[in-house]
Amino acid sequence: MNRAFVTRRNMMMAAGAVLLSGCSIIPKGGDTPTTGTPTPEPSATSLPQDQGLHRVALLVPLSGQNGEVGQAIANATTMAILDTEASNLRITTYDTAQGPQAAARAALADGNKLILGPLLGSNVVSVRAEAAPANVPIISFSNDTSVAGPGVFVMGHVPEQSISRSVEYARDGGARSFAILAPDGDYGNRAEAALRSALSAHGGSLVASERYARTNTSVVSAGGRLRQRGGFDAVLIADGGTASIRGGEAVKFDGLQILGTDRWSGDSAVLRSSALRGAIFSAVSDARYAGFVRSYEERFGGQPYRVATLGYDAVLLTLRAARDWRFGRPFPTDVLFQSGGFDGMDGPFRFQRNGVVERAMEVRRVGNGDVDVVAAAPRGF
């Protein structure tokens, strides 16, 4: 039986990586693996000629500012290969920190028919410039929906969907008039547009909006102005961490329903804030994440970044597509649109026709240092 391979270009596997049956880790360009024995290659510049493996490129940063995040995603793809005992994939990792377009060019030269990544939405345009003429689809880990389109799929956790789910829950609870407290810039713009869209879908009205610069006092002033204006019974604080806490303290009054975004997920400071007690936010389920973390720690000796599950789930959907994928032929993108979607570490997900992922999300309420799930995520589509 053919064996599945995980290949690295210009990198080394994280310390603690293990070599298990059904998977070989093959460094490119003379790198030395931390464990196991490398499989000989015909040259240092081309991949082995294997007729029974689908070639898949993983484009993530392996150095620079986001290198640790990219390495965690790469490790998670290895985990998925090992856990599923996949026998029909060769996944090769390319470092986008050295230039996303150059990484894409190298991936295509190596014969890859699918690109997983890049991590950053800002890198998608340059990767697509190489991939589109070759008819190679891109499944990006970004949550920037603006980069989705023909041949480009976005599978990150989309904040707009988190906001929509929370608004739906708040409306069911009786909230009618909404306000928003959001930072200046792209994220704040996206959050306000998402709130308007959610209110259009679920009813209710947006009656007040305040923006702030990310400084120590700006969010407090903006929250105070919002409270003075009044006339709303729910407010979306579109930020995470300290800004959300200070904004909540400034705007809160009796009877106000505060909404957050998925940025609150796993933020212990937010969960300890008395100002945010009773606030709600929506995120993908963490039901399987604890097990993912334990397995990751056993294999790689450290905790993963939360987005590492995207790498794991990307392998799962690739394996599903491989049932309808003939060796050496283009990737069958129509499989991504199957109505039932896919089931991964972050729960059910599927791609819409515009290329943006749709995820099942649960609603959580902030308690005293913890959260309660007040509306479970759907089990499927």
N, C-alpha and C positions, 0 to 999 in steps of 0.2 A: 504494500500500500504506500502511496506517496506520503511524504511528511510535510507538515506545514512549517514555514520558516518565518522568522521575524528578523529582519536585517536592519542594521544601523549604518547610515552614512555619516561620517565626521562626528562620531560620538562613541561613548562607552556606556554599557548598561549600569544602572545604579548598583551600589554595593548591596550585596545580599540577594541579588537576582539568582534564581536557581534554574538548572537545566532539567526539564522533565521529559518524559516520553512524549513523542509526537510533536516536539518543537525544538528547533535549533536556533541559536542566536549567532548570527554571522556578521562580524564587523566589516566595514568597507574601508578601503584605502589604508590598510596596515594597522588599524586600531587593534588593541589587544583586549579580549574579553576578560572580565573579572572571574568568571567561572567557566568550566567546561572546556572542550577542545573545539577550535574553529573548524568548520567544514572547508576544504580547499576550494578555491574559486579559480576559474580559468584566467582571470586577469583582475587587476585592481581597479579597473574602470567600468566593467560591465558585469551584469548579474549572470549567474549560471543559466544555461539554457534548459528550462524545465517545462515540459509539455503538459504536466498535470496539475499545475498550480496557477490560480488566478493571481495576477500581479496588482497589488494595491499599494499606493503611496500614502504615507502619513507625513503631513507637512505641519510641523510645530516648531517653536523656538526651543533650541537645546542649549543656548547660551544667552548672555545678556540679561536684561531686566526681567523677562518672563521665562527664562530658561528652566527654572524649577517647576513652573506650571506645565510647560511643554514636556519635561521629562516625566512628570506624574502621569500625563495623558499617554505618553509612549509606554510607560510601565503598565498602565491599565490595559492597553491593547494586547500586551504580552500575556497578562493575566487571563484575558478572554480567550486567547488562543489555547492556553494551557487548560483552562477549565472546560472548554468545549471539546478538547482533543481534535481541533480542526485539522483536516488532512488535505485541504485543497486551496490554501491561501499562502501567498508570500507577501508579507507586509514589510515594506522598506521605509525607514524614517529619514527624512530630509530636514535639515536645519534651516528654518526660515529666517533666523537671526542673521544669517549670512547673505540674505536677500531673497525675498519670497519668489520673485520671478525667476531667479537663477535656480532656486530649489525646484520650482515647477518644471523648468526646462530640463533639469537633470532627471526628474521623475519620468517625464515623457520619453526621454532618450533611453531610459531603462525599460521601456515597454509597459509601464503601468497603465491600467485601463480605468482606474478609479482613484480619486484623490480624497482622502480624509483630512480635513483641515482646509485652510489654516485656522489658527486660533483667533486671530484678530480680524475684525471686519475690514479694517483699513488695508489689509493685505490681499483681500479677495480680488480686487480689480486687477492687480498685476498678475495674480495666479490665473485668473480667468483669461487674460490676454494670451497665455500660453495654452491653456487647456481647451478653450472653445474651438479653435481651428482643428484640434486633434479629436474633437468629439468625445472628450473625457470629462465626465461630470465631477462636480466638487460638492462634498458634504462638509460644510464648514462648522466649526465648533463655536462660532460667533453667535451672539444674540441680536445682532444688528439686522433687523428685517429689511432694511433698505437695500442690502446687497443681494437679496434673493432674486431669482429670475431664471430664465431658461438655462438649464444645466448647472445652476447654483442652488444648493439647498442649505438652509440654516437650521441647525439642530440644537443650538444653545437654549438655555432657559430664558424665555422671552418675557421681559417685565410687563409688556402690554397684556399678556394673558393672565399674569398674576393680578394685575389691577382689575381686569374685567371680572375675574372670579370673586374677588373681594367685594366689588360693587354689587354684583348679583346677590351675594349673601346679605350685604347691608340693606339692600332694597327689600329683600324678603323679610328683614327684621324691622322694617318701617321707616328707614331713612329716606328722606325726600329731597332735601336741599344740601348740596355738597360744596365744599371749598377745597382748595389745593394749596399746599405749602411745598415749594419745589426749588431746587437750586438753579441758578443760571446755567445756560449751556444746553448741550444736546440731550442729556438725560432728562432734564427738567422739561424740555420741549416735548420729548417723547411721552413722558408721564402725563402731561396735560392733554396731549392729543389722545392718549389711551383712555383717560378719564372721560373726555367728551364722547368718545366712541362707545364706551361702556354705558354711559347714561343714555345715549341714543338707543342702545339695544335693550336696556333693562328699565328705562324710565328714570325719572328724577331730573334735577336741573343743577347746573353749575352756577353758583351765585357769587363766588369770590375767589380770587387768585392772588397769591403773593409769592414773589421770587426773592432769592437771597444769594449773595456771594458766599463762598465757603470760607468764612472767617469765624472767629469765636463769637462775635456779637451780631453779625448780620442776620442769622437765622432767628435769634431771639427777638430782634426788632421786627422782623417780618411776621413772626408769630403773634407778637403783640398787636401789630396793625390789623392782622386778620381777626383777632379776638374782638377788637374794638368795633370792627365793621359788623360782626354778628350776622344773624339771619340764616345760619346753616346748622344742621344737626349732625353732619358727618364731615370729616376733613381727611384728605389723603396727604400724608407726609411722605413725599417721594424721595427718600434718602435712606441711609443706613447709619448705624453707630451713633456717635456723639451728636451729630446734627439732628437726628430724629428725636433723641432724648431731649435736647434743649428746645427744639421746636414744639414738642409735646408739652413741656413744662410751660412754655409761653402761651400756647393757644388753648389749653384744656380748660373746660368749664363743665359743670354738672350736666349730665345727659348727653354729652358730646360723644359720638362714636368716631374713634380714630382708626384710620386704615393705614397700613404700611405696604411695603412691596416685598418681593422675595429676597431682597437684600438683608432683611431681618433674620432670615433662616440661619440658625447656628450662632447668632450674635448674642453672647452671654450678657453683655452690657445692656442691650435692649431688653432682655428678658428680666433683668433685675430692676429696671426703672419703674418707680411707682407712678410716674406720670403716664406711662404707656400701659399700665395694668388695665386689662379689659379691651385693649386695642386688638384688631384682627389683621391678619395678612395671609396670603395664599402662596403656596410653594409646592413643588413636587414632593411626594411622600418620601420620608426617610426610613421606611419600614425595612428596606434591604441594605441601607447604607452602612449600618453598624457591622454587618457581616462582610461587606466589601472592605471596610477599613481593616478589620481583623486579618483578612486574607492578604491585603496589601502589606500590612506591617510584617506579617510572617515572611513574605517573599522579598521585600525591599528594605526592611529595617527602619521605616519611618512612616509618618502619616501622609496620606495623599491630600492634594487640594480637592475641594468639593467638585470642581469641574472634571476631575479625572474620570468620573463615571461616563462622561460623554465618549471617551475613547473606548471604554468597555462596550457600551451600547452600539457604537459605530461598527464594531466587529460583529456583534450579534445580527445587526440588520444586513451586513455584507454576507454573512453566512446564509441568511434567509434568501437573499437575492441570488446566491450562488446555485440554488436549486434550479433556477431558470437561466443560468449564465453559461454559455458554451465557452470552453477554453479558447483564448485568443480572440474572442469576439468582443464588441463593445459591451459595456455594462448595461444591463436591462433596467433603465430608470423607471419604467412603468411599474415595476415591482414596489417602488417606494410609495406609490399612491394607493396601495391596497387598503380597502375601507377598514379592515380590522386592525390595521397598524401593526406595531411591534410591541413586545413587552421587554423592558430592560431593567437595569438597576434603579432607574428613577421612575419606574412604573410605565404604563402604556403611553405610547406616542405614535404619531403618524404624520405624514407630510401632506400639506394642502397643495392644491394645484399651483399656487403662487410660489411654492418652494419653501414656505415657512413651516416649521414643525408645529404641531398641535399636541399639547401635553395634558394629561390628567392631573389636576391640582387639587390639593386639600386646603381647607380653610382652618387656620389656627388662631386661638385666642391667647394673648399674653396673660400669664398668671403671676404668681409670686416666685420669680426665678425660673419658671418653666412655661410650657405651653400646653394647651389642651386642643385636640383636634375636634372642632365643632361641626365640621362637614367633611366627610371622607372623600378622597379622590375616587372618581369612577374607576371601576375595575377594567373597563374596556370601552370601545367605541361602538 
